[in-house]
Amino acid sequence: MPTCRDMTELSTDYLESTLGWRARLGVWWHLVLCDMCRAYYDQLAKTLQLLRGRPLDGPNEVVEARILATRPIEPGTTP
Ligand SMILES: [Zn+2]
């Protein structure tokens, strides 16, 4: 099973369905067990959904949105 640190990278791949079945199972199981990574995953999924739902103005906005999407959530803070 991946660690919480691994999950910051694997969550994007999981959302984009680019992982093999073993890795997907590990990510899925981690999300079932870990509240913090599930909150991060939900945030990432919403961000990607927003990005796909509207055209972006330019490359800088894409990079900025990607940085925001991959920033880990600190406990006790609102993203
Ligand atoms: Zn975790």
PDB file of the backbone (N, CA, C, O) and the ligand in Angstrom, with CONECT records:
HET     ZN  A 101       1
ATOM      1  N   MET A   1       0.863  -1.187   0.000  1.00  0.00           N
ATOM      2  CA  MET A   1       0.000   0.000   0.000  1.00  0.00           C
ATOM      3  C   MET A   1       0.899   1.236   0.000  1.00  0.00           C
ATOM      4  O   MET A   1       1.901   1.271   0.713  1.00  0.00           O
ATOM      5  N   PRO A   2       0.547   2.251  -0.795  1.00  0.00           N
ATOM      6  CA  PRO A   2       1.373   3.465  -0.838  1.00  0.00           C
ATOM      7  C   PRO A   2       1.308   4.237   0.483  1.00  0.00           C
ATOM      8  O   PRO A   2       0.346   4.119   1.241  1.00  0.00           O
ATOM      9  N   THR A   3       2.351   5.028   0.737  1.00  0.00           N
ATOM     10  CA  THR A   3       2.357   5.894   1.916  1.00  0.00           C
ATOM     11  C   THR A   3       1.599   7.177   1.600  1.00  0.00           C
ATOM     12  O   THR A   3       1.253   7.436   0.448  1.00  0.00           O
ATOM     13  N   CYS A   4       1.346   7.975   2.627  1.00  0.00           N
ATOM     14  CA  CYS A   4       0.669   9.263   2.416  1.00  0.00           C
ATOM     15  C   CYS A   4       1.504  10.142   1.478  1.00  0.00           C
ATOM     16  O   CYS A   4       0.951  10.865   0.649  1.00  0.00           O
ATOM     17  N   ARG A   5       2.810  10.081   1.607  1.00  0.00           N
ATOM     18  CA  ARG A   5       3.676  10.869   0.727  1.00  0.00           C
ATOM     19  C   ARG A   5       3.515  10.396  -0.725  1.00  0.00           C
ATOM     20  O   ARG A   5       3.433  11.217  -1.639  1.00  0.00           O
ATOM     21  N   ASP A   6       3.472   9.084  -0.934  1.00  0.00           N
ATOM     22  CA  ASP A   6       3.276   8.549  -2.288  1.00  0.00           C
ATOM     23  C   ASP A   6       1.957   9.017  -2.876  1.00  0.00           C
ATOM     24  O   ASP A   6       1.849   9.243  -4.081  1.00  0.00           O
ATOM     25  N   MET A   7       0.964   9.161  -2.025  1.00  0.00           N
ATOM     26  CA  MET A   7      -0.390   9.471  -2.499  1.00  0.00           C
ATOM     27  C   MET A   7      -0.479  10.822  -3.197  1.00  0.00           C
ATOM     28  O   MET A   7      -1.327  11.004  -4.071  1.00  0.00           O
ATOM     29  N   THR A   8       0.381  11.776  -2.830  1.00  0.00           N
ATOM     30  CA  THR A   8       0.327  13.081  -3.493  1.00  0.00           C
ATOM     31  C   THR A   8       0.630  12.928  -4.986  1.00  0.00           C
ATOM     32  O   THR A   8       0.071  13.658  -5.805  1.00  0.00           O
ATOM     33  N   GLU A   9       1.497  12.000  -5.342  1.00  0.00           N
ATOM     34  CA  GLU A   9       1.804  11.777  -6.761  1.00  0.00           C
ATOM     35  C   GLU A   9       0.816  10.800  -7.393  1.00  0.00           C
ATOM     36  O   GLU A   9       0.392  10.993  -8.533  1.00  0.00           O
ATOM     37  N   LEU A  10       0.454   9.766  -6.664  1.00  0.00           N
ATOM     38  CA  LEU A  10      -0.383   8.714  -7.243  1.00  0.00           C
ATOM     39  C   LEU A  10      -1.838   9.142  -7.438  1.00  0.00           C
ATOM     40  O   LEU A  10      -2.538   8.588  -8.286  1.00  0.00           O
ATOM     41  N   SER A  11      -2.295  10.120  -6.662  1.00  0.00           N
ATOM     42  CA  SER A  11      -3.702  10.532  -6.769  1.00  0.00           C
ATOM     43  C   SER A  11      -4.030  11.056  -8.159  1.00  0.00           C
ATOM     44  O   SER A  11      -5.094  10.755  -8.700  1.00  0.00           O
ATOM     45  N   THR A  12      -3.121  11.841  -8.742  1.00  0.00           N
ATOM     46  CA  THR A  12      -3.354  12.361 -10.096  1.00  0.00           C
ATOM     47  C   THR A  12      -3.414  11.212 -11.091  1.00  0.00           C
ATOM     48  O   THR A  12      -4.304  11.164 -11.940  1.00  0.00           O
ATOM     49  N   ASP A  13      -2.459  10.279 -10.983  1.00  0.00           N
ATOM     50  CA  ASP A  13      -2.446   9.138 -11.894  1.00  0.00           C
ATOM     51  C   ASP A  13      -3.703   8.287 -11.715  1.00  0.00           C
ATOM     52  O   ASP A  13      -4.248   7.758 -12.684  1.00  0.00           O
ATOM     53  N   TYR A  14      -4.154   8.161 -10.475  1.00  0.00           N
ATOM     54  CA  TYR A  14      -5.363   7.397 -10.189  1.00  0.00           C
ATOM     55  C   TYR A  14      -6.570   8.050 -10.869  1.00  0.00           C
ATOM     56  O   TYR A  14      -7.394   7.374 -11.484  1.00  0.00           O
ATOM     57  N   LEU A  15      -6.655   9.374 -10.744  1.00  0.00           N
ATOM     58  CA  LEU A  15      -7.765  10.107 -11.365  1.00  0.00           C
ATOM     59  C   LEU A  15      -7.733   9.996 -12.883  1.00  0.00           C
ATOM     60  O   LEU A  15      -8.774   9.927 -13.535  1.00  0.00           O
ATOM     61  N   GLU A  16      -6.533   9.980 -13.433  1.00  0.00           N
ATOM     62  CA  GLU A  16      -6.404   9.923 -14.888  1.00  0.00           C
ATOM     63  C   GLU A  16      -6.362   8.487 -15.414  1.00  0.00           C
ATOM     64  O   GLU A  16      -6.172   8.265 -16.610  1.00  0.00           O
ATOM     65  N   SER A  17      -6.538   7.523 -14.525  1.00  0.00           N
ATOM     66  CA  SER A  17      -6.578   6.102 -14.876  1.00  0.00           C
ATOM     67  C   SER A  17      -5.325   5.644 -15.631  1.00  0.00           C
ATOM     68  O   SER A  17      -5.415   4.895 -16.603  1.00  0.00           O
ATOM     69  N   THR A  18      -4.157   6.105 -15.170  1.00  0.00           N
ATOM     70  CA  THR A  18      -2.915   5.704 -15.823  1.00  0.00           C
ATOM     71  C   THR A  18      -2.143   4.670 -15.002  1.00  0.00           C
ATOM     72  O   THR A  18      -1.023   4.311 -15.363  1.00  0.00           O
ATOM     73  N   LEU A  19      -2.725   4.192 -13.910  1.00  0.00           N
ATOM     74  CA  LEU A  19      -2.044   3.206 -13.065  1.00  0.00           C
ATOM     75  C   LEU A  19      -2.477   1.793 -13.442  1.00  0.00           C
ATOM     76  O   LEU A  19      -3.580   1.578 -13.943  1.00  0.00           O
ATOM     77  N   GLY A  20      -1.594   0.843 -13.193  1.00  0.00           N
ATOM     78  CA  GLY A  20      -1.960  -0.560 -13.343  1.00  0.00           C
ATOM     79  C   GLY A  20      -2.913  -0.976 -12.230  1.00  0.00           C
ATOM     80  O   GLY A  20      -3.132  -0.229 -11.276  1.00  0.00           O
ATOM     81  N   TRP A  21      -3.475  -2.166 -12.359  1.00  0.00           N
ATOM     82  CA  TRP A  21      -4.520  -2.561 -11.409  1.00  0.00           C
ATOM     83  C   TRP A  21      -3.991  -2.697  -9.978  1.00  0.00           C
ATOM     84  O   TRP A  21      -4.704  -2.387  -9.024  1.00  0.00           O
ATOM     85  N   ARG A  22      -2.753  -3.156  -9.826  1.00  0.00           N
ATOM     86  CA  ARG A  22      -2.203  -3.286  -8.470  1.00  0.00           C
ATOM     87  C   ARG A  22      -2.055  -1.932  -7.793  1.00  0.00           C
ATOM     88  O   ARG A  22      -2.435  -1.756  -6.635  1.00  0.00           O
ATOM     89  N   ALA A  23      -1.496  -0.976  -8.532  1.00  0.00           N
ATOM     90  CA  ALA A  23      -1.313   0.371  -7.995  1.00  0.00           C
ATOM     91  C   ALA A  23      -2.667   1.017  -7.705  1.00  0.00           C
ATOM     92  O   ALA A  23      -2.835   1.689  -6.688  1.00  0.00           O
ATOM     93  N   ARG A  24      -3.640   0.807  -8.614  1.00  0.00           N
ATOM     94  CA  ARG A  24      -4.985   1.360  -8.400  1.00  0.00           C
ATOM     95  C   ARG A  24      -5.607   0.784  -7.128  1.00  0.00           C
ATOM     96  O   ARG A  24      -6.232   1.505  -6.351  1.00  0.00           O
ATOM     97  N   LEU A  25      -5.432  -0.497  -6.930  1.00  0.00           N
ATOM     98  CA  LEU A  25      -5.978  -1.138  -5.740  1.00  0.00           C
ATOM     99  C   LEU A  25      -5.330  -0.567  -4.476  1.00  0.00           C
ATOM    100  O   LEU A  25      -6.007  -0.312  -3.480  1.00  0.00           O
ATOM    101  N   GLY A  26      -4.005  -0.371  -4.531  1.00  0.00           N
ATOM    102  CA  GLY A  26      -3.298   0.200  -3.382  1.00  0.00           C
ATOM    103  C   GLY A  26      -3.774   1.608  -3.067  1.00  0.00           C
ATOM    104  O   GLY A  26      -3.977   1.953  -1.903  1.00  0.00           O
ATOM    105  N   VAL A  27      -3.954   2.425  -4.104  1.00  0.00           N
ATOM    106  CA  VAL A  27      -4.434   3.794  -3.908  1.00  0.00           C
ATOM    107  C   VAL A  27      -5.861   3.769  -3.361  1.00  0.00           C
ATOM    108  O   VAL A  27      -6.195   4.494  -2.424  1.00  0.00           O
ATOM    109  N   TRP A  28      -6.689   2.923  -3.964  1.00  0.00           N
ATOM    110  CA  TRP A  28      -8.079   2.830  -3.513  1.00  0.00           C
ATOM    111  C   TRP A  28      -8.144   2.441  -2.037  1.00  0.00           C
ATOM    112  O   TRP A  28      -8.897   3.030  -1.262  1.00  0.00           O
ATOM    113  N   TRP A  29      -7.349   1.448  -1.661  1.00  0.00           N
ATOM    114  CA  TRP A  29      -7.373   0.980  -0.282  1.00  0.00           C
ATOM    115  C   TRP A  29      -6.869   2.059   0.668  1.00  0.00           C
ATOM    116  O   TRP A  29      -7.405   2.231   1.763  1.00  0.00           O
ATOM    117  N   HIS A  30      -5.838   2.785   0.245  1.00  0.00           N
ATOM    118  CA  HIS A  30      -5.320   3.882   1.074  1.00  0.00           C
ATOM    119  C   HIS A  30      -6.415   4.946   1.277  1.00  0.00           C
ATOM    120  O   HIS A  30      -6.578   5.483   2.372  1.00  0.00           O
ATOM    121  N   LEU A  31      -7.158   5.236   0.198  1.00  0.00           N
ATOM    122  CA  LEU A  31      -8.223   6.244   0.301  1.00  0.00           C
ATOM    123  C   LEU A  31      -9.328   5.782   1.247  1.00  0.00           C
ATOM    124  O   LEU A  31      -9.937   6.602   1.935  1.00  0.00           O
ATOM    125  N   VAL A  32      -9.588   4.496   1.286  1.00  0.00           N
ATOM    126  CA  VAL A  32     -10.603   3.961   2.203  1.00  0.00           C
ATOM    127  C   VAL A  32     -10.162   4.174   3.656  1.00  0.00           C
ATOM    128  O   VAL A  32     -10.975   4.498   4.522  1.00  0.00           O
ATOM    129  N   LEU A  33      -8.862   3.988   3.903  1.00  0.00           N
ATOM    130  CA  LEU A  33      -8.362   4.002   5.280  1.00  0.00           C
ATOM    131  C   LEU A  33      -7.912   5.370   5.784  1.00  0.00           C
ATOM    132  O   LEU A  33      -7.905   5.596   6.995  1.00  0.00           O
ATOM    133  N   CYS A  34      -7.538   6.286   4.898  1.00  0.00           N
ATOM    134  CA  CYS A  34      -6.876   7.522   5.339  1.00  0.00           C
ATOM    135  C   CYS A  34      -7.740   8.758   5.048  1.00  0.00           C
ATOM    136  O   CYS A  34      -7.921   9.139   3.892  1.00  0.00           O
ATOM    137  N   ASP A  35      -8.266   9.373   6.103  1.00  0.00           N
ATOM    138  CA  ASP A  35      -9.132  10.547   5.951  1.00  0.00           C
ATOM    139  C   ASP A  35      -8.405  11.715   5.287  1.00  0.00           C
ATOM    140  O   ASP A  35      -8.977  12.413   4.449  1.00  0.00           O
ATOM    141  N   MET A  36      -7.143  11.924   5.664  1.00  0.00           N
ATOM    142  CA  MET A  36      -6.407  13.076   5.144  1.00  0.00           C
ATOM    143  C   MET A  36      -6.168  12.940   3.634  1.00  0.00           C
ATOM    144  O   MET A  36      -6.342  13.907   2.892  1.00  0.00           O
ATOM    145  N   CYS A  37      -5.776  11.761   3.182  1.00  0.00           N
ATOM    146  CA  CYS A  37      -5.544  11.571   1.752  1.00  0.00           C
ATOM    147  C   CYS A  37      -6.855  11.588   0.971  1.00  0.00           C
ATOM    148  O   CYS A  37      -6.889  12.008  -0.186  1.00  0.00           O
ATOM    149  N   ARG A  38      -7.929  11.130   1.606  1.00  0.00           N
ATOM    150  CA  ARG A  38      -9.229  11.182   0.938  1.00  0.00           C
ATOM    151  C   ARG A  38      -9.646  12.639   0.742  1.00  0.00           C
ATOM    152  O   ARG A  38     -10.190  12.989  -0.305  1.00  0.00           O
ATOM    153  N   ALA A  39      -9.397  13.488   1.738  1.00  0.00           N
ATOM    154  CA  ALA A  39      -9.710  14.917   1.607  1.00  0.00           C
ATOM    155  C   ALA A  39      -8.863  15.531   0.492  1.00  0.00           C
ATOM    156  O   ALA A  39      -9.360  16.330  -0.302  1.00  0.00           O
ATOM    157  N   TYR A  40      -7.583  15.155   0.437  1.00  0.00           N
ATOM    158  CA  TYR A  40      -6.706  15.652  -0.624  1.00  0.00           C
ATOM    159  C   TYR A  40      -7.206  15.182  -1.991  1.00  0.00           C
ATOM    160  O   TYR A  40      -7.259  15.959  -2.944  1.00  0.00           O
ATOM    161  N   TYR A  41      -7.569  13.910  -2.071  1.00  0.00           N
ATOM    162  CA  TYR A  41      -8.049  13.340  -3.323  1.00  0.00           C
ATOM    163  C   TYR A  41      -9.331  14.049  -3.795  1.00  0.00           C
ATOM    164  O   TYR A  41      -9.476  14.365  -4.976  1.00  0.00           O
ATOM    165  N   ASP A  42     -10.248  14.289  -2.864  1.00  0.00           N
ATOM    166  CA  ASP A  42     -11.499  14.975  -3.222  1.00  0.00           C
ATOM    167  C   ASP A  42     -11.213  16.366  -3.766  1.00  0.00           C
ATOM    168  O   ASP A  42     -11.813  16.798  -4.751  1.00  0.00           O
ATOM    169  N   GLN A  43     -10.284  17.064  -3.108  1.00  0.00           N
ATOM    170  CA  GLN A  43      -9.912  18.413  -3.553  1.00  0.00           C
ATOM    171  C   GLN A  43      -9.309  18.364  -4.952  1.00  0.00           C
ATOM    172  O   GLN A  43      -9.637  19.179  -5.814  1.00  0.00           O
ATOM    173  N   LEU A  44      -8.426  17.398  -5.160  1.00  0.00           N
ATOM    174  CA  LEU A  44      -7.774  17.247  -6.463  1.00  0.00           C
ATOM    175  C   LEU A  44      -8.801  16.917  -7.544  1.00  0.00           C
ATOM    176  O   LEU A  44      -8.746  17.467  -8.644  1.00  0.00           O
ATOM    177  N   ALA A  45      -9.730  16.026  -7.235  1.00  0.00           N
ATOM    178  CA  ALA A  45     -10.754  15.637  -8.210  1.00  0.00           C
ATOM    179  C   ALA A  45     -11.614  16.839  -8.592  1.00  0.00           C
ATOM    180  O   ALA A  45     -11.943  17.021  -9.765  1.00  0.00           O
ATOM    181  N   LYS A  46     -11.979  17.663  -7.602  1.00  0.00           N
ATOM    182  CA  LYS A  46     -12.786  18.852  -7.879  1.00  0.00           C
ATOM    183  C   LYS A  46     -12.000  19.842  -8.735  1.00  0.00           C
ATOM    184  O   LYS A  46     -12.550  20.443  -9.658  1.00  0.00           O
ATOM    185  N   THR A  47     -10.721  20.011  -8.430  1.00  0.00           N
ATOM    186  CA  THR A  47      -9.882  20.942  -9.188  1.00  0.00           C
ATOM    187  C   THR A  47      -9.765  20.500 -10.638  1.00  0.00           C
ATOM    188  O   THR A  47      -9.916  21.308 -11.554  1.00  0.00           O
ATOM    189  N   LEU A  48      -9.496  19.210 -10.846  1.00  0.00           N
ATOM    190  CA  LEU A  48      -9.367  18.707 -12.216  1.00  0.00           C
ATOM    191  C   LEU A  48     -10.693  18.826 -12.969  1.00  0.00           C
ATOM    192  O   LEU A  48     -10.717  19.118 -14.164  1.00  0.00           O
ATOM    193  N   GLN A  49     -11.785  18.599 -12.257  1.00  0.00           N
ATOM    194  CA  GLN A  49     -13.104  18.723 -12.878  1.00  0.00           C
ATOM    195  C   GLN A  49     -13.347  20.168 -13.317  1.00  0.00           C
ATOM    196  O   GLN A  49     -13.880  20.410 -14.400  1.00  0.00           O
ATOM    197  N   LEU A  50     -12.956  21.120 -12.478  1.00  0.00           N
ATOM    198  CA  LEU A  50     -13.107  22.533 -12.831  1.00  0.00           C
ATOM    199  C   LEU A  50     -12.241  22.884 -14.029  1.00  0.00           C
ATOM    200  O   LEU A  50     -12.674  23.600 -14.931  1.00  0.00           O
ATOM    201  N   LEU A  51     -11.006  22.371 -14.032  1.00  0.00           N
ATOM    202  CA  LEU A  51     -10.091  22.673 -15.134  1.00  0.00           C
ATOM    203  C   LEU A  51     -10.616  22.126 -16.456  1.00  0.00           C
ATOM    204  O   LEU A  51     -10.456  22.752 -17.504  1.00  0.00           O
ATOM    205  N   ARG A  52     -11.233  20.971 -16.399  1.00  0.00           N
ATOM    206  CA  ARG A  52     -11.748  20.356 -17.628  1.00  0.00           C
ATOM    207  C   ARG A  52     -13.037  21.018 -18.085  1.00  0.00           C
ATOM    208  O   ARG A  52     -13.421  20.910 -19.250  1.00  0.00           O
ATOM    209  N   GLY A  53     -13.707  21.707 -17.158  1.00  0.00           N
ATOM    210  CA  GLY A  53     -15.001  22.278 -17.472  1.00  0.00           C
ATOM    211  C   GLY A  53     -14.955  23.616 -18.168  1.00  0.00           C
ATOM    212  O   GLY A  53     -15.982  24.082 -18.662  1.00  0.00           O
ATOM    213  N   ARG A  54     -13.792  24.255 -18.226  1.00  0.00           N
ATOM    214  CA  ARG A  54     -13.733  25.569 -18.865  1.00  0.00           C
ATOM    215  C   ARG A  54     -12.384  25.738 -19.548  1.00  0.00           C
ATOM    216  O   ARG A  54     -11.392  25.142 -19.128  1.00  0.00           O
ATOM    217  N   PRO A  55     -12.346  26.548 -20.596  1.00  0.00           N
ATOM    218  CA  PRO A  55     -11.075  26.796 -21.261  1.00  0.00           C
ATOM    219  C   PRO A  55     -10.158  27.646 -20.381  1.00  0.00           C
ATOM    220  O   PRO A  55     -10.621  28.533 -19.664  1.00  0.00           O
ATOM    221  N   LEU A  56      -8.887  27.372 -20.442  1.00  0.00           N
ATOM    222  CA  LEU A  56      -7.918  28.145 -19.667  1.00  0.00           C
ATOM    223  C   LEU A  56      -7.346  29.254 -20.534  1.00  0.00           C
ATOM    224  O   LEU A  56      -7.267  29.141 -21.758  1.00  0.00           O
ATOM    225  N   ASP A  57      -6.947  30.335 -19.862  1.00  0.00           N
ATOM    226  CA  ASP A  57      -6.460  31.507 -20.592  1.00  0.00           C
ATOM    227  C   ASP A  57      -5.083  31.312 -21.195  1.00  0.00           C
ATOM    228  O   ASP A  57      -4.790  31.881 -22.246  1.00  0.00           O
ATOM    229  N   GLY A  58      -4.248  30.538 -20.571  1.00  0.00           N
ATOM    230  CA  GLY A  58      -2.902  30.390 -21.107  1.00  0.00           C
ATOM    231  C   GLY A  58      -2.085  29.417 -20.302  1.00  0.00           C
ATOM    232  O   GLY A  58      -2.555  28.889 -19.294  1.00  0.00           O
ATOM    233  N   PRO A  59      -0.853  29.170 -20.739  1.00  0.00           N
ATOM    234  CA  PRO A  59      -0.004  28.180 -20.077  1.00  0.00           C
ATOM    235  C   PRO A  59       0.277  28.504 -18.614  1.00  0.00           C
ATOM    236  O   PRO A  59       0.366  27.591 -17.794  1.00  0.00           O
ATOM    237  N   ASN A  60       0.417  29.778 -18.270  1.00  0.00           N
ATOM    238  CA  ASN A  60       0.704  30.121 -16.873  1.00  0.00           C
ATOM    239  C   ASN A  60      -0.432  29.701 -15.960  1.00  0.00           C
ATOM    240  O   ASN A  60      -0.202  29.241 -14.841  1.00  0.00           O
ATOM    241  N   GLU A  61      -1.650  29.858 -16.435  1.00  0.00           N
ATOM    242  CA  GLU A  61      -2.796  29.471 -15.619  1.00  0.00           C
ATOM    243  C   GLU A  61      -2.827  27.954 -15.425  1.00  0.00           C
ATOM    244  O   GLU A  61      -3.193  27.472 -14.353  1.00  0.00           O
ATOM    245  N   VAL A  62      -2.447  27.210 -16.449  1.00  0.00           N
ATOM    246  CA  VAL A  62      -2.411  25.749 -16.343  1.00  0.00           C
ATOM    247  C   VAL A  62      -1.400  25.342 -15.283  1.00  0.00           C
ATOM    248  O   VAL A  62      -1.692  24.512 -14.422  1.00  0.00           O
ATOM    249  N   VAL A  63      -0.208  25.930 -15.348  1.00  0.00           N
ATOM    250  CA  VAL A  63       0.844  25.599 -14.386  1.00  0.00           C
ATOM    251  C   VAL A  63       0.401  25.970 -12.982  1.00  0.00           C
ATOM    252  O   VAL A  63       0.592  25.196 -12.044  1.00  0.00           O
ATOM    253  N   GLU A  64      -0.188  27.145 -12.831  1.00  0.00           N
ATOM    254  CA  GLU A  64      -0.630  27.600 -11.525  1.00  0.00           C
ATOM    255  C   GLU A  64      -1.700  26.669 -10.952  1.00  0.00           C
ATOM    256  O   GLU A  64      -1.654  26.326  -9.771  1.00  0.00           O
ATOM    257  N   ALA A  65      -2.649  26.264 -11.769  1.00  0.00           N
ATOM    258  CA  ALA A  65      -3.711  25.370 -11.316  1.00  0.00           C
ATOM    259  C   ALA A  65      -3.135  24.011 -10.923  1.00  0.00           C
ATOM    260  O   ALA A  65      -3.580  23.393  -9.956  1.00  0.00           O
ATOM    261  N   ARG A  66      -2.145  23.557 -11.681  1.00  0.00           N
ATOM    262  CA  ARG A  66      -1.529  22.265 -11.384  1.00  0.00           C
ATOM    263  C   ARG A  66      -0.782  22.324 -10.062  1.00  0.00           C
ATOM    264  O   ARG A  66      -0.831  21.372  -9.284  1.00  0.00           O
ATOM    265  N   ILE A  67      -0.098  23.416  -9.798  1.00  0.00           N
ATOM    266  CA  ILE A  67       0.607  23.577  -8.522  1.00  0.00           C
ATOM    267  C   ILE A  67      -0.394  23.561  -7.379  1.00  0.00           C
ATOM    268  O   ILE A  67      -0.168  22.905  -6.363  1.00  0.00           O
ATOM    269  N   LEU A  68      -1.500  24.281  -7.540  1.00  0.00           N
ATOM    270  CA  LEU A  68      -2.529  24.303  -6.494  1.00  0.00           C
ATOM    271  C   LEU A  68      -3.090  22.913  -6.262  1.00  0.00           C
ATOM    272  O   LEU A  68      -3.352  22.520  -5.125  1.00  0.00           O
ATOM    273  N   ALA A  69      -3.272  22.167  -7.352  1.00  0.00           N
ATOM    274  CA  ALA A  69      -3.876  20.844  -7.245  1.00  0.00           C
ATOM    275  C   ALA A  69      -2.954  19.850  -6.555  1.00  0.00           C
ATOM    276  O   ALA A  69      -3.431  18.896  -5.940  1.00  0.00           O
ATOM    277  N   THR A  70      -1.652  20.053  -6.642  1.00  0.00           N
ATOM    278  CA  THR A  70      -0.730  19.073  -6.072  1.00  0.00           C
ATOM    279  C   THR A  70      -0.197  19.495  -4.715  1.00  0.00           C
ATOM    280  O   THR A  70       0.606  18.780  -4.116  1.00  0.00           O
ATOM    281  N   ARG A  71      -0.633  20.645  -4.223  1.00  0.00           N
ATOM    282  CA  ARG A  71      -0.168  21.094  -2.909  1.00  0.00           C
ATOM    283  C   ARG A  71      -0.852  20.258  -1.826  1.00  0.00           C
ATOM    284  O   ARG A  71      -2.078  20.152  -1.818  1.00  0.00           O
ATOM    285  N   PRO A  72      -0.075  19.661  -0.907  1.00  0.00           N
ATOM    286  CA  PRO A  72      -0.687  18.855   0.145  1.00  0.00           C
ATOM    287  C   PRO A  72      -1.510  19.728   1.099  1.00  0.00           C
ATOM    288  O   PRO A  72      -1.175  20.889   1.338  1.00  0.00           O
ATOM    289  N   ILE A  73      -2.554  19.173   1.621  1.00  0.00           N
ATOM    290  CA  ILE A  73      -3.403  19.883   2.568  1.00  0.00           C
ATOM    291  C   ILE A  73      -2.810  19.731   3.964  1.00  0.00           C
ATOM    292  O   ILE A  73      -2.557  18.619   4.428  1.00  0.00           O
ATOM    293  N   GLU A  74      -2.593  20.858   4.620  1.00  0.00           N
ATOM    294  CA  GLU A  74      -2.093  20.816   5.992  1.00  0.00           C
ATOM    295  C   GLU A  74      -3.269  20.586   6.925  1.00  0.00           C
ATOM    296  O   GLU A  74      -4.323  21.198   6.751  1.00  0.00           O
ATOM    297  N   PRO A  75      -3.107  19.710   7.915  1.00  0.00           N
ATOM    298  CA  PRO A  75      -4.207  19.478   8.858  1.00  0.00           C
ATOM    299  C   PRO A  75      -4.600  20.781   9.561  1.00  0.00           C
ATOM    300  O   PRO A  75      -3.730  21.548   9.973  1.00  0.00           O
ATOM    301  N   GLY A  76      -5.874  21.028   9.697  1.00  0.00           N
ATOM    302  CA  GLY A  76      -6.363  22.193  10.416  1.00  0.00           C
ATOM    303  C   GLY A  76      -6.444  23.454   9.590  1.00  0.00           C
ATOM    304  O   GLY A  76      -6.772  24.513  10.126  1.00  0.00           O
ATOM    305  N   THR A  77      -6.151  23.375   8.273  1.00  0.00           N
ATOM    306  CA  THR A  77      -6.231  24.551   7.418  1.00  0.00           C
ATOM    307  C   THR A  77      -7.287  24.320   6.347  1.00  0.00           C
ATOM    308  O   THR A  77      -7.615  23.184   6.004  1.00  0.00           O
ATOM    309  N   THR A  78      -7.804  25.415   5.833  1.00  0.00           N
ATOM    310  CA  THR A  78      -8.724  25.294   4.704  1.00  0.00           C
ATOM    311  C   THR A  78      -7.971  25.623   3.438  1.00  0.00           C
ATOM    312  O   THR A  78      -7.278  26.639   3.377  1.00  0.00           O
ATOM    313  N   PRO A  79      -8.092  24.790   2.431  1.00  0.00           N
ATOM    314  CA  PRO A  79      -7.337  25.027   1.191  1.00  0.00           C
ATOM    315  C   PRO A  79      -7.833  26.236   0.428  1.00  0.00           C
ATOM    316  O   PRO A  79      -7.297  26.559  -0.632  1.00  0.00           O
TER     317      PRO A  79
HETATM  318 ZN    ZN A 101      -2.772   8.861   3.658  1.00  0.00          ZN2+
END
